[in-house]
Amino acid sequence: MKILLLAAFGFVMLKPALAQDSTETKRPLTISGYAEAYYNYDFNRPSDNTVPGFLYNFNRAGEVNLNLGFVKANYTANHVRANLALAAGTYVNANYGAEPGVLKNVFEASIGVKISKSANLWIDAGIMPSHIGFESAIGKENWTLTRSLVAENTPYFESGVKLGFTTRDEKLYLSALYLNGWQRIQRVDGNTTPAFGTQVTYKPATNVTLNYSTFMGSDKPDSARQMRYHQNFYGIFQLTEKFGITAGFDYGTEQKAKGSSDYNNWFVPVLIARYAASPKVNLAARGEYFQDKNGVIIATGTRNGFKTFGISANVDYAVFPGVLWRVEARNLGSKDRIFFKRNDSLSKGLSQKDNFFLTSSLSIAF
């Protein structure tokens, strides 16, 4: 029991792509972990206590639950590095449902080797955090409590091989990836088509980060292969010591049918502003829009497909070092009636154009 409790409340400090290529070490082996409990109230009161299916974090409604908890071992030496993290929580249940057996609980498992004596050039292989997007599965690393629509519907993790290079001044990071698919640990049965990705991260100044990531591949069996091409742009601008802005834009296309020259497309802009009111208090607001009229990423079966605006505002309070309490109000509004509200007098819910959520979380990191 003591071991289980320690695993549930462990902490991990996952570093961004640029920092991962650093050769500075303190201790070769570190054990760490993270846990985030939450309560999410969905004002539509879904009868199955589950929020809409395109939201994967904090997806249980009207109950206290664990979104993500994991324990991690990290080994870092001059020319070798390795990570192993095992996880549990409702995030894991929602995101890893397609993976078989024990793979459902593997949050990260990778080995890296530095292949140059003079340059910061690494090859990493295994299960790794996604190279797409500015939001992580680890809540405390994000400006908002819940994840943006684009983060929820692009990969959080990936499996494959990555070649990564960081310049000596750490201003530029480049990587190329060979992947098993679109958020896949194990490739889809019947699929022999590899996927590929690239990432370019540039920091022209200490307060500016610019990123461009791509994905190319198919997530279907060869008999129904539809090539998908996704592009992700974002910039993080810390305009003053207290105020920062993150702006992102994603654009994707996928073949309408195997061998077709016609494509369906989707796009997602997002803007987040954060203000540090005090050393312990942060405020953030988000505006976003997701258009996927053909239902490639989010299928609705409605006339206009998924065309949804979202706004949110959150307050974060650092209770103690490593302990963060967050509260967020969020509203999603769609062109079509894609949300369902419980009707106590009927067996089925009533369709709505809006969905409002009030969410609170408490995370511990040590």
N, C-alpha and C positions, 0 to 999 in steps of 0.2 A: 504493500500500500504506500509506504514512504517513497518508493521509487516512482510509482505512478503519479503521486502528488508533485514530486520534483519535476517530472517530465511535463506535467500539465502546466506548471507555472515557470518554466524555463524561459530564457530570453536569448534572442539572436540579434546581432547587428549586421544585417545584410548591407553591403556597400554597393553604390552604383557602379556602372560599367567601367568608368574611368578609374575609380579607386581599386577595383578588382585587379588591375594590372600592376599595382604597386609592389615592389619587392621588399619594402620595409617590413620587418617582423619584430615582434616582441617576444612572444612565446610560440613555439612551433605548433602546439595543440591547445585549442581553447574549446570549452563546452559552454554553450549558451542556449537561450530559449526565449519564447514570447507567448503570451496568452491574452486574448481579448474577448471578454464577455459582453453581451448586449441585450437590450430590450428594444424591439421595433414595433411600434403601433401603426398598423395600416388602417386608415379611416374608412376604407371600403370593407373591412372586417371579412376577409376571405374565409369561406367555410372550411377549407383545408389548412388554414393557418400558414399558408405559403404565399409570399408576394409574387407579382408577375414573373413569369419564367425567364425573362431576359435580365433579371437581377440575381446575381449569384452570391453576393456578400450580404450578410444580415437578412437572409431570405426567409427566416421564420418570423411570423407575426403573432403578437399577443402573448409571447412567452419569453422567459429569460433563457439564454442559450450561449454556447461558445461559438464564436465565428471562426476563430483560428487559434490553435495552440500548437506549438512545436518545440522540439529540442534539437539542437544542432551541434555537430562536432566539426571543427574546422582545423585543417592542418596546413601550415604555410612555411615553406623553407625557401632558400634562395632560388631554386629552379623547379620546385614542385609545389603544388597546392591541391587540396582536396576538400570537398564539403559533403556532409551527409546530414540531412534533416528529415525527421519523421513527424507527421502532423495528424491532427484530428480537428473536427469542428464542422459546422454546417457549410462553411465555404468549401471544405474538402468534399463533403457529400455532393454538393451541387456541381463542382468543377471537374471532379475526377470520376464521375459516374461511368464514363465510357472505358475506363482503364480496368484491366482484369486483376483479380486477386490483391496481393499486398502492394501492388503499384499504386493503388488508390491512396495510400498513406505516405508516399514518398514525396516530400515537398521539394527536396533538392538532393541530388547525388551526382557529383561530378569530380573529375580528375583533370588537373591542368599541368602542362609541362612547358617551361620556358625553353624556346628552341634557338635562341640567339644569345651569345655572350655579351654583345655590345648594345643590342637593341631590346626594348621592352616588348617582345614578341612572344605570344603564348598560344598554345593550342589547348582548348578545354573540350572535354567530351562527357556526355551524360545528360542528366536532367538538370536544366538550368532555368533561372528567371528569364522571362521573355525579353527580347531586344526591342519590342514595340511598346511605345507609350511611356508616359511620365508617372504613372501610378503603379504602386506595388500592391501585392496581396497583403502586405504588412501594414496595418492601419496607421500606426504612429508615424510612418514615413510620408503620409499623404497630407495635403493641406485641408482636405475635407473629410468628414467622417465616412460617408458612403462614397462609393466609386462613381465616377462619371459613366454615362451610358457607353461611351466609346471604350473605356477601360473594361467594362463588364462584358463587352462583346468583341474584344480582341484577345489574343493569348496572354495569360498570366504566366505560363510556363511553356517550355519547349524541350524537345529531346533531340540531340544530334551532336555535331562537332562544330566548334567555333574557332576561327583564327582571328586573334585580336592584337592590335598594335596601338601603343600609346607613345606619343612623342616625349622627349626628355622633359620639356616644360609642362607636360600634362595638359596642354591646351587642346590637343587633337587626339581623338580616339577613332580608330577604324576597325571594322570587323566584317567578316564574311562567314556565313553559316550554311551548313548542310543539315537539313531537318527532316524529321519523320512525318511532319504534317503541321496543320493549323491547331495549335494547342493539343498535341498528341505526345504521349510517351511511347505507346505502341502504335505502329502504323495500321491504318484501316485494312481489314481483310480484303484481299483482292487488289490492293493498291501496290504497284511496283514503281510508282512515280515519286522520285525524291522531291522535296521542297527546298527552296533556297531563300536566304535572307541576307540583308546587308544593313549596316548601321554606320553613320557618321555623326560624331558628337564633337562640337567645337565650342570652346570657351574663350572668346576674345578678351574677356575681362573676368575678374573674380565674381562679379555680380550678374553675369550673363551666360546662359547655356543655350545652345542651339542644337537641334537634333533632327536628323532625317533617317528614317528606317523603312525598309521595304520587305515584302514577302511575295514569293512566287511559288505556286504549287497547286496541287489538287488534293482535296480531302475526301475523295470518293473512290470507289473501286474503278479499275481501269475500264471496265465495261460501260461506265457512265461518267468517264473523266470529264470534268469541267475545270479548266484552268482558272485560278484566282490570282489576282494581282492587287496588292494592297500597299498603300503609301501612307506613312505617318510623319507629320511634321509637328514640332513643338518648340517653343521658346520659353525659358524661365528668366524673368527679369526682376532682380532685387533692386528696385528703384531707389529706395532709401533704406536706412537701417531697420525701419519698422514696416515698410510697405513693399509688397511684391506682387507681380502678376505672372500667371502662367497662361499661355495661349496655345491652343493646339488645333490641328485640322487633319482629318483622315479622309482618304478617298480610295475606294476600292471598286474593282470590276471583276465579274466572273462570267464565263461563257454561258449562254442560254442553254446550250446543249453540246454534247461531245462533237468536236470538230467544227462548231459553229463560228462564224465571224461576227456574230451579234453578241452583245454583252449587256448584262444587267449591271447597274452601278449603285453605289450608296456613298454618302458623305456625312461627316460629323464634325462641326465646329464646336469648340468649348473654350470658355474663358473663366478663369478663377482669380480672384483677388484676395490677398491675405494681409491682415494688419495686426501687428504685435502691440496690443494695448498695454501690456506690462511684461516683465520677464516670465510670468506664469500664465498669462492669458493671451490667446490668439483668437482673432475673429476672421471668418472667411465667408465669401459668397461666390456662387457659381451660376453661370448661365450656359445652356447647352441646347443643341438641336441634333436630332438623328433622323435622317431621311433614307429609308430603304423601301421604296415603293413596290419593288418586286419580291420582297421577302427573302432575300438571299441570306442575310444574317439573322434577322428577326422576322419570322413569318406570322402574319396576323389573319390571313384569309379574308381581309376586308378590301373594299374597293380601292382605297388610297394607300394601302399597305401601312408600313410603320413610318409615320411622320409625327414626331413627338418632340415637344419643347420641355425643358426642365429648368427649374430654378431651385436653389437651396441656400441656406444660411446656417452656419454652425459656430459654436463657441467651444473652445478647448481650454481646459484648466489643468495645469501640471500640479497635481496634488502633492506629490513627493518626487524626488529624482527617480525616473523610470516608471512612474505611475501617472497615467493620463486619463482624465475624465472628459468626455465629449458629448455634446447635445446638438442635434441637427433637425431642422424642419425642411422638408422637401416636397415639391409639387411637380407632377408630370402631367402634361396636357397633350392629348392626341387629336388629330383631325378626325379620326374615326372612333367609334365606341369599342375600344380594345380592352378596357379594364372592367372587372366584374365586381359588383357590390352585393353583399349578402342580402337576401330578402327572406326574412324569417317565415313568411307565409307561403313561400314557393320552394320547390326543390332545387331550382337553379337560381343563380345570381342575376342581377339586372346589369346590363352593360352600361358603362360610363365612359365619358371622354377624359375624365380627370382622376388622378389618384394622389392622395396626400399622405405623407408619412411623417412620423415623429420618432426619432431614433436616438438612443443614448448608449454609450459604450464605456467600459472601464478596462484599460489595458495595463499590463505590468511587463516591464522589460528590465532584466538584470543579468 
